[in-house]
């Protein structure tokens, strides 16, 4: 089969023929129809320090996908051949304290598809049946391929009650844009999104943001005045991993504000803890998706709202065949895009 492989410890990838994976007794084999590019994939292609410390080559990468079930293990009765499905990209141990307590998204032994084991930039991928999320037959394949990042956005956005609240989102990458759509869907009062890219801020505006702020030329204080806000933001969603964005967010949070942080910074950075303490700000770290509350929530919301489906689909700006993977990576790296999808059908 075709697979996009990190063949050695160094920059680059290769689209090559590899043996098809075979499912074990509790596994499911899925024919990949669509796969989405993530920032993680860019790190793996470039082979930065994080990639070098995490991945053992050779490895087929990719973890955002949608496809058709073509084979199930002999012990699998929860998934049937012919069903369409996305996949939860975190494989957990099932035996640590958090797993046994039902907090599988906090498993201390988590392994990532396409990072710690062969992934979904391929014609076929094999995952445990417990990681399969069966989708409706009529779901748009492109939309099915973004359930992993949509899950990140959903986990972050739903961390705190948002109805009637003033929300600031720092970072207008695909997940930040999806979070804006979700905030609008669940009834936020004002939604402000910040970034450095006018292109991506335009996507956020189309997805439901009331106001977008290019921090090169404006700031959150001016945004508050424009919206008639007399107090700070109630909920902050940090999607950028940029220290200055975190600093700005905390400076404009209301007393008692709540901040969910998903963006991963490259290096440690200082925080004004005096403000956090005296303003009684709650900060919550977010990683991945809650297994599987997040999946139920996003499936239910998408299933009940064509408007939300359209807004999430608007995040997908580039669609390319798998053979043009280099162009897909170039588009994703340019920043002049939303979500990039590769077609493996």
TORKOL-4160 file (C-alpha; in steps of 0.2 Angstrom, whole numbers, padded with zeros to 4 digits, m for minus):
345
<pt num="1" X="0000" Y="0000" Z="0000"/>
<pt num="2" X="0005" Y="0018" Z="m0001"/>
<pt num="3" X="0011" Y="0027" Z="0015"/>
<pt num="4" X="0019" Y="0043" Z="0019"/>
<pt num="5" X="0034" Y="0037" Z="0029"/>
<pt num="6" X="0047" Y="0045" Z="0040"/>
<pt num="7" X="0061" Y="0034" Z="0034"/>
<pt num="8" X="0075" Y="0040" Z="0044"/>
<pt num="9" X="0080" Y="0051" Z="0059"/>
<pt num="10" X="0081" Y="0067" Z="0049"/>
<pt num="11" X="0071" Y="0080" Z="0039"/>
<pt num="12" X="0060" Y="0074" Z="0025"/>
<pt num="13" X="0046" Y="0061" Z="0021"/>
<pt num="14" X="0044" Y="0048" Z="0008"/>
<pt num="15" X="0028" Y="0042" Z="m0001"/>
<pt num="16" X="0032" Y="0023" Z="m0003"/>
<pt num="17" X="0025" Y="0006" Z="m0004"/>
<pt num="18" X="0024" Y="m0003" Z="0012"/>
<pt num="19" X="0016" Y="m0019" Z="0018"/>
<pt num="20" X="m0003" Y="m0018" Z="0023"/>
<pt num="21" X="m0005" Y="m0018" Z="0042"/>
<pt num="22" X="m0015" Y="m0033" Z="0049"/>
<pt num="23" X="m0027" Y="m0031" Z="0063"/>
<pt num="24" X="m0025" Y="m0041" Z="0079"/>
<pt num="25" X="m0040" Y="m0049" Z="0088"/>
<pt num="26" X="m0046" Y="m0033" Z="0096"/>
<pt num="27" X="m0041" Y="m0021" Z="0081"/>
<pt num="28" X="m0050" Y="m0013" Z="0066"/>
<pt num="29" X="m0043" Y="m0010" Z="0049"/>
<pt num="30" X="m0049" Y="0006" Z="0040"/>
<pt num="31" X="m0046" Y="0011" Z="0022"/>
<pt num="32" X="m0042" Y="0029" Z="0024"/>
<pt num="33" X="m0052" Y="0041" Z="0013"/>
<pt num="34" X="m0046" Y="0058" Z="0020"/>
<pt num="35" X="m0033" Y="0063" Z="0031"/>
<pt num="36" X="m0029" Y="0080" Z="0039"/>
<pt num="37" X="m0013" Y="0089" Z="0042"/>
<pt num="38" X="m0008" Y="0094" Z="0059"/>
<pt num="39" X="0006" Y="0105" Z="0066"/>
<pt num="40" X="0013" Y="0089" Z="0073"/>
<pt num="41" X="0015" Y="0082" Z="0056"/>
<pt num="42" X="0025" Y="0098" Z="0051"/>
<pt num="43" X="0036" Y="0095" Z="0066"/>
<pt num="44" X="0039" Y="0077" Z="0061"/>
<pt num="45" X="0043" Y="0082" Z="0043"/>
<pt num="46" X="0055" Y="0095" Z="0048"/>
<pt num="47" X="0063" Y="0084" Z="0062"/>
<pt num="48" X="0065" Y="0097" Z="0076"/>
<pt num="49" X="0071" Y="0093" Z="0093"/>
<pt num="50" X="0054" Y="0087" Z="0099"/>
<pt num="51" X="0052" Y="0075" Z="0084"/>
<pt num="52" X="0070" Y="0068" Z="0087"/>
<pt num="53" X="0066" Y="0065" Z="0105"/>
<pt num="54" X="0049" Y="0057" Z="0102"/>
<pt num="55" X="0048" Y="0047" Z="0085"/>
<pt num="56" X="0058" Y="0031" Z="0081"/>
<pt num="57" X="0060" Y="0029" Z="0062"/>
<pt num="58" X="0054" Y="0021" Z="0051"/>
<pt num="59" X="0036" Y="0027" Z="0055"/>
<pt num="60" X="0021" Y="0031" Z="0045"/>
<pt num="61" X="0014" Y="0047" Z="0051"/>
<pt num="62" X="m0003" Y="0055" Z="0052"/>
<pt num="63" X="m0017" Y="0055" Z="0065"/>
<pt num="64" X="m0032" Y="0065" Z="0058"/>
<pt num="65" X="m0042" Y="0053" Z="0047"/>
<pt num="66" X="m0059" Y="0046" Z="0041"/>
<pt num="67" X="m0062" Y="0030" Z="0031"/>
<pt num="68" X="m0071" Y="0014" Z="0029"/>
<pt num="69" X="m0069" Y="m0001" Z="0040"/>
<pt num="70" X="m0063" Y="m0016" Z="0029"/>
<pt num="71" X="m0059" Y="m0029" Z="0042"/>
<pt num="72" X="m0061" Y="m0032" Z="0061"/>
<pt num="73" X="m0052" Y="m0043" Z="0073"/>
<pt num="74" X="m0060" Y="m0059" Z="0079"/>
<pt num="75" X="m0064" Y="m0052" Z="0096"/>
<pt num="76" X="m0072" Y="m0036" Z="0089"/>
<pt num="77" X="m0091" Y="m0034" Z="0090"/>
<pt num="78" X="m0093" Y="m0015" Z="0092"/>
<pt num="79" X="m0088" Y="m0011" Z="0074"/>
<pt num="80" X="m0094" Y="m0019" Z="0058"/>
<pt num="81" X="m0086" Y="m0020" Z="0041"/>
<pt num="82" X="m0093" Y="m0006" Z="0029"/>
<pt num="83" X="m0096" Y="0007" Z="0042"/>
<pt num="84" X="m0088" Y="0024" Z="0041"/>
<pt num="85" X="m0077" Y="0030" Z="0055"/>
<pt num="86" X="m0065" Y="0042" Z="0062"/>
<pt num="87" X="m0052" Y="0038" Z="0075"/>
<pt num="88" X="m0047" Y="0044" Z="0092"/>
<pt num="89" X="m0028" Y="0046" Z="0090"/>
<pt num="90" X="m0023" Y="0043" Z="0108"/>
<pt num="91" X="m0021" Y="0024" Z="0113"/>
<pt num="92" X="m0021" Y="0022" Z="0132"/>
<pt num="93" X="m0016" Y="0008" Z="0143"/>
<pt num="94" X="m0032" Y="0004" Z="0152"/>
<pt num="95" X="m0023" Y="0000" Z="0168"/>
<pt num="96" X="m0016" Y="0016" Z="0176"/>
<pt num="97" X="m0025" Y="0025" Z="0190"/>
<pt num="98" X="m0033" Y="0037" Z="0178"/>
<pt num="99" X="m0039" Y="0024" Z="0165"/>
<pt num="100" X="m0047" Y="0013" Z="0179"/>
<pt num="101" X="m0056" Y="0029" Z="0185"/>
<pt num="102" X="m0063" Y="0033" Z="0169"/>
<pt num="103" X="m0051" Y="0047" Z="0165"/>
<pt num="104" X="m0043" Y="0039" Z="0150"/>
<pt num="105" X="m0038" Y="0056" Z="0142"/>
<pt num="106" X="m0026" Y="0058" Z="0157"/>
<pt num="107" X="m0018" Y="0041" Z="0154"/>
<pt num="108" X="0001" Y="0042" Z="0159"/>
<pt num="109" X="0005" Y="0029" Z="0146"/>
<pt num="110" X="m0003" Y="0037" Z="0131"/>
<pt num="111" X="0003" Y="0032" Z="0114"/>
<pt num="112" X="0000" Y="0043" Z="0099"/>
<pt num="113" X="m0006" Y="0036" Z="0082"/>
<pt num="114" X="0006" Y="0042" Z="0069"/>
<pt num="115" X="0019" Y="0047" Z="0082"/>
<pt num="116" X="0022" Y="0032" Z="0093"/>
<pt num="117" X="0015" Y="0019" Z="0081"/>
<pt num="118" X="0011" Y="0019" Z="0062"/>
<pt num="119" X="m0002" Y="0031" Z="0057"/>
<pt num="120" X="m0015" Y="0036" Z="0044"/>
<pt num="121" X="m0006" Y="0044" Z="0030"/>
<pt num="122" X="m0008" Y="0028" Z="0021"/>
<pt num="123" X="m0021" Y="0018" Z="0011"/>
<pt num="124" X="m0025" Y="0008" Z="0027"/>
<pt num="125" X="m0023" Y="0011" Z="0046"/>
<pt num="126" X="m0025" Y="m0002" Z="0060"/>
<pt num="127" X="m0031" Y="0005" Z="0077"/>
<pt num="128" X="m0039" Y="m0004" Z="0093"/>
<pt num="129" X="m0058" Y="m0006" Z="0091"/>
<pt num="130" X="m0060" Y="0005" Z="0107"/>
<pt num="131" X="m0052" Y="0020" Z="0097"/>
<pt num="132" X="m0065" Y="0019" Z="0082"/>
<pt num="133" X="m0078" Y="0032" Z="0082"/>
<pt num="134" X="m0092" Y="0026" Z="0070"/>
<pt num="135" X="m0099" Y="0040" Z="0059"/>
<pt num="136" X="m0116" Y="0042" Z="0050"/>
<pt num="137" X="m0115" Y="0036" Z="0032"/>
<pt num="138" X="m0120" Y="0053" Z="0025"/>
<pt num="139" X="m0106" Y="0063" Z="0034"/>
<pt num="140" X="m0095" Y="0073" Z="0023"/>
<pt num="141" X="m0078" Y="0063" Z="0022"/>
<pt num="142" X="m0069" Y="0080" Z="0024"/>
<pt num="143" X="m0078" Y="0084" Z="0040"/>
<pt num="144" X="m0075" Y="0066" Z="0046"/>
<pt num="145" X="m0056" Y="0069" Z="0044"/>
<pt num="146" X="m0056" Y="0084" Z="0056"/>
<pt num="147" X="m0064" Y="0076" Z="0071"/>
<pt num="148" X="m0048" Y="0075" Z="0080"/>
<pt num="149" X="m0044" Y="0094" Z="0079"/>
<pt num="150" X="m0062" Y="0098" Z="0081"/>
<pt num="151" X="m0061" Y="0087" Z="0097"/>
<pt num="152" X="m0047" Y="0098" Z="0103"/>
<pt num="153" X="m0058" Y="0113" Z="0100"/>
<pt num="154" X="m0073" Y="0106" Z="0108"/>
<pt num="155" X="m0063" Y="0100" Z="0124"/>
<pt num="156" X="m0056" Y="0117" Z="0126"/>
<pt num="157" X="m0072" Y="0127" Z="0122"/>
<pt num="158" X="m0083" Y="0117" Z="0133"/>
<pt num="159" X="m0071" Y="0117" Z="0148"/>
<pt num="160" X="m0081" Y="0131" Z="0156"/>
<pt num="161" X="m0099" Y="0137" Z="0154"/>
<pt num="162" X="m0100" Y="0150" Z="0140"/>
<pt num="163" X="m0118" Y="0155" Z="0137"/>
<pt num="164" X="m0120" Y="0173" Z="0139"/>
<pt num="165" X="m0101" Y="0176" Z="0142"/>
<pt num="166" X="m0088" Y="0187" Z="0134"/>
<pt num="167" X="m0075" Y="0176" Z="0126"/>
<pt num="168" X="m0057" Y="0179" Z="0119"/>
<pt num="169" X="m0048" Y="0166" Z="0109"/>
<pt num="170" X="m0030" Y="0169" Z="0106"/>
<pt num="171" X="m0024" Y="0160" Z="0090"/>
<pt num="172" X="m0034" Y="0159" Z="0074"/>
<pt num="173" X="m0027" Y="0142" Z="0068"/>
<pt num="174" X="m0039" Y="0129" Z="0063"/>
<pt num="175" X="m0043" Y="0124" Z="0081"/>
<pt num="176" X="m0045" Y="0142" Z="0086"/>
<pt num="177" X="m0057" Y="0145" Z="0072"/>
<pt num="178" X="m0067" Y="0130" Z="0076"/>
<pt num="179" X="m0068" Y="0136" Z="0094"/>
<pt num="180" X="m0075" Y="0152" Z="0088"/>
<pt num="181" X="m0089" Y="0142" Z="0079"/>
<pt num="182" X="m0092" Y="0132" Z="0095"/>
<pt num="183" X="m0093" Y="0147" Z="0106"/>
<pt num="184" X="m0106" Y="0155" Z="0094"/>
<pt num="185" X="m0116" Y="0138" Z="0094"/>
<pt num="186" X="m0117" Y="0137" Z="0113"/>
<pt num="187" X="m0122" Y="0155" Z="0115"/>
<pt num="188" X="m0107" Y="0166" Z="0120"/>
<pt num="189" X="m0111" Y="0185" Z="0120"/>
<pt num="190" X="m0096" Y="0192" Z="0113"/>
<pt num="191" X="m0082" Y="0182" Z="0104"/>
<pt num="192" X="m0065" Y="0191" Z="0100"/>
<pt num="193" X="m0051" Y="0181" Z="0091"/>
<pt num="194" X="m0033" Y="0188" Z="0090"/>
<pt num="195" X="m0019" Y="0183" Z="0078"/>
<pt num="196" X="m0006" Y="0190" Z="0067"/>
<pt num="197" X="m0013" Y="0183" Z="0051"/>
<pt num="198" X="m0027" Y="0193" Z="0042"/>
<pt num="199" X="m0031" Y="0178" Z="0032"/>
<pt num="200" X="m0034" Y="0167" Z="0047"/>
<pt num="201" X="m0043" Y="0181" Z="0056"/>
<pt num="202" X="m0055" Y="0181" Z="0041"/>
<pt num="203" X="m0059" Y="0163" Z="0043"/>
<pt num="204" X="m0063" Y="0166" Z="0062"/>
<pt num="205" X="m0074" Y="0180" Z="0057"/>
<pt num="206" X="m0083" Y="0169" Z="0045"/>
<pt num="207" X="m0085" Y="0155" Z="0058"/>
<pt num="208" X="m0094" Y="0166" Z="0070"/>
<pt num="209" X="m0082" Y="0178" Z="0079"/>
<pt num="210" X="m0090" Y="0196" Z="0083"/>
<pt num="211" X="m0073" Y="0204" Z="0081"/>
<pt num="212" X="m0056" Y="0199" Z="0076"/>
<pt num="213" X="m0040" Y="0208" Z="0081"/>
<pt num="214" X="m0023" Y="0208" Z="0072"/>
<pt num="215" X="m0012" Y="0212" Z="0087"/>
<pt num="216" X="0001" Y="0220" Z="0076"/>
<pt num="217" X="m0011" Y="0235" Z="0074"/>
<pt num="218" X="m0023" Y="0234" Z="0088"/>
<pt num="219" X="m0026" Y="0226" Z="0105"/>
<pt num="220" X="m0039" Y="0219" Z="0116"/>
<pt num="221" X="m0043" Y="0235" Z="0125"/>
<pt num="222" X="m0048" Y="0243" Z="0109"/>
<pt num="223" X="m0059" Y="0228" Z="0105"/>
<pt num="224" X="m0068" Y="0229" Z="0122"/>
<pt num="225" X="m0072" Y="0248" Z="0119"/>
<pt num="226" X="m0078" Y="0243" Z="0102"/>
<pt num="227" X="m0090" Y="0230" Z="0109"/>
<pt num="228" X="m0096" Y="0241" Z="0123"/>
<pt num="229" X="m0088" Y="0230" Z="0136"/>
<pt num="230" X="m0086" Y="0238" Z="0153"/>
<pt num="231" X="m0077" Y="0223" Z="0162"/>
<pt num="232" X="m0064" Y="0210" Z="0156"/>
<pt num="233" X="m0067" Y="0194" Z="0147"/>
<pt num="234" X="m0076" Y="0180" Z="0156"/>
<pt num="235" X="m0068" Y="0165" Z="0147"/>
<pt num="236" X="m0051" Y="0164" Z="0138"/>
<pt num="237" X="m0046" Y="0150" Z="0126"/>
<pt num="238" X="m0028" Y="0150" Z="0122"/>
<pt num="239" X="m0024" Y="0142" Z="0106"/>
<pt num="240" X="m0007" Y="0150" Z="0100"/>
<pt num="241" X="0006" Y="0144" Z="0112"/>
<pt num="242" X="0013" Y="0162" Z="0111"/>
<pt num="243" X="0019" Y="0170" Z="0127"/>
<pt num="244" X="0014" Y="0187" Z="0122"/>
<pt num="245" X="m0004" Y="0181" Z="0118"/>
<pt num="246" X="m0005" Y="0173" Z="0135"/>
<pt num="247" X="0001" Y="0189" Z="0143"/>
<pt num="248" X="m0012" Y="0199" Z="0133"/>
<pt num="249" X="m0026" Y="0187" Z="0138"/>
<pt num="250" X="m0023" Y="0188" Z="0156"/>
<pt num="251" X="m0021" Y="0207" Z="0156"/>
<pt num="252" X="m0039" Y="0208" Z="0150"/>
<pt num="253" X="m0048" Y="0194" Z="0160"/>
<pt num="254" X="m0062" Y="0199" Z="0172"/>
<pt num="255" X="m0060" Y="0195" Z="0190"/>
<pt num="256" X="m0064" Y="0177" Z="0192"/>
<pt num="257" X="m0061" Y="0174" Z="0174"/>
<pt num="258" X="m0057" Y="0156" Z="0167"/>
<pt num="259" X="m0044" Y="0152" Z="0155"/>
<pt num="260" X="m0042" Y="0135" Z="0145"/>
<pt num="261" X="m0025" Y="0133" Z="0138"/>
<pt num="262" X="m0022" Y="0121" Z="0123"/>
<pt num="263" X="m0008" Y="0130" Z="0113"/>
<pt num="264" X="0009" Y="0122" Z="0117"/>
<pt num="265" X="0024" Y="0134" Z="0119"/>
<pt num="266" X="0041" Y="0130" Z="0112"/>
<pt num="267" X="0050" Y="0136" Z="0128"/>
<pt num="268" X="0045" Y="0140" Z="0146"/>
<pt num="269" X="0039" Y="0158" Z="0149"/>
<pt num="270" X="0035" Y="0169" Z="0164"/>
<pt num="271" X="0017" Y="0173" Z="0169"/>
<pt num="272" X="0011" Y="0187" Z="0180"/>
<pt num="273" X="0005" Y="0176" Z="0194"/>
<pt num="274" X="0001" Y="0191" Z="0205"/>
<pt num="275" X="m0013" Y="0196" Z="0193"/>
<pt num="276" X="m0019" Y="0178" Z="0192"/>
<pt num="277" X="m0020" Y="0177" Z="0211"/>
<pt num="278" X="m0027" Y="0194" Z="0214"/>
<pt num="279" X="m0039" Y="0193" Z="0200"/>
<pt num="280" X="m0044" Y="0175" Z="0205"/>
<pt num="281" X="m0041" Y="0168" Z="0188"/>
<pt num="282" X="m0043" Y="0150" Z="0185"/>
<pt num="283" X="m0031" Y="0142" Z="0172"/>
<pt num="284" X="m0034" Y="0124" Z="0165"/>
<pt num="285" X="m0023" Y="0115" Z="0154"/>
<pt num="286" X="m0031" Y="0105" Z="0140"/>
<pt num="287" X="m0023" Y="0090" Z="0130"/>
<pt num="288" X="m0032" Y="0081" Z="0117"/>
<pt num="289" X="m0050" Y="0075" Z="0119"/>
<pt num="290" X="m0060" Y="0069" Z="0134"/>
<pt num="291" X="m0062" Y="0050" Z="0130"/>
<pt num="292" X="m0076" Y="0049" Z="0125"/>
<pt num="293" X="m0087" Y="0063" Z="0131"/>
<pt num="294" X="m0080" Y="0076" Z="0119"/>
<pt num="295" X="m0084" Y="0064" Z="0104"/>
<pt num="296" X="m0102" Y="0062" Z="0110"/>
<pt num="297" X="m0103" Y="0081" Z="0112"/>
<pt num="298" X="m0096" Y="0086" Z="0095"/>
<pt num="299" X="m0106" Y="0072" Z="0086"/>
<pt num="300" X="m0122" Y="0078" Z="0094"/>
<pt num="301" X="m0119" Y="0097" Z="0090"/>
<pt num="302" X="m0114" Y="0094" Z="0072"/>
<pt num="303" X="m0129" Y="0082" Z="0070"/>
<pt num="304" X="m0141" Y="0095" Z="0076"/>
<pt num="305" X="m0135" Y="0110" Z="0067"/>
<pt num="306" X="m0132" Y="0113" Z="0048"/>
<pt num="307" X="m0125" Y="0130" Z="0053"/>
<pt num="308" X="m0112" Y="0123" Z="0064"/>
<pt num="309" X="m0107" Y="0110" Z="0051"/>
<pt num="310" X="m0105" Y="0123" Z="0038"/>
<pt num="311" X="m0095" Y="0134" Z="0050"/>
<pt num="312" X="m0083" Y="0119" Z="0054"/>
<pt num="313" X="m0082" Y="0114" Z="0036"/>
<pt num="314" X="m0077" Y="0132" Z="0031"/>
<pt num="315" X="m0061" Y="0129" Z="0041"/>
<pt num="316" X="m0055" Y="0117" Z="0027"/>
<pt num="317" X="m0047" Y="0128" Z="0014"/>
<pt num="318" X="m0036" Y="0116" Z="0004"/>
<pt num="319" X="m0039" Y="0098" Z="m0003"/>
<pt num="320" X="m0026" Y="0089" Z="m0012"/>
<pt num="321" X="m0023" Y="0071" Z="m0018"/>
<pt num="322" X="m0011" Y="0061" Z="m0007"/>
<pt num="323" X="0002" Y="0061" Z="m0021"/>
<pt num="324" X="0003" Y="0080" Z="m0019"/>
<pt num="325" X="0008" Y="0078" Z="m0001"/>
<pt num="326" X="0023" Y="0090" Z="m0003"/>
<pt num="327" X="0011" Y="0104" Z="m0009"/>
<pt num="328" X="m0001" Y="0100" Z="0005"/>
<pt num="329" X="0013" Y="0102" Z="0018"/>
<pt num="330" X="0019" Y="0118" Z="0009"/>
<pt num="331" X="0001" Y="0125" Z="0011"/>
<pt num="332" X="0000" Y="0120" Z="0029"/>
<pt num="333" X="0017" Y="0128" Z="0033"/>
<pt num="334" X="0013" Y="0144" Z="0024"/>
<pt num="335" X="0000" Y="0150" Z="0036"/>
<pt num="336" X="m0011" Y="0156" Z="0022"/>
<pt num="337" X="m0023" Y="0142" Z="0025"/>
<pt num="338" X="m0035" Y="0134" Z="0037"/>
<pt num="339" X="m0036" Y="0115" Z="0038"/>
<pt num="340" X="m0027" Y="0105" Z="0024"/>
<pt num="341" X="m0035" Y="0089" Z="0019"/>
<pt num="342" X="m0026" Y="0075" Z="0009"/>
<pt num="343" X="m0037" Y="0063" Z="m0002"/>
<pt num="344" X="m0032" Y="0045" Z="0000"/>
<pt num="345" X="m0047" Y="0037" Z="m0009"/>
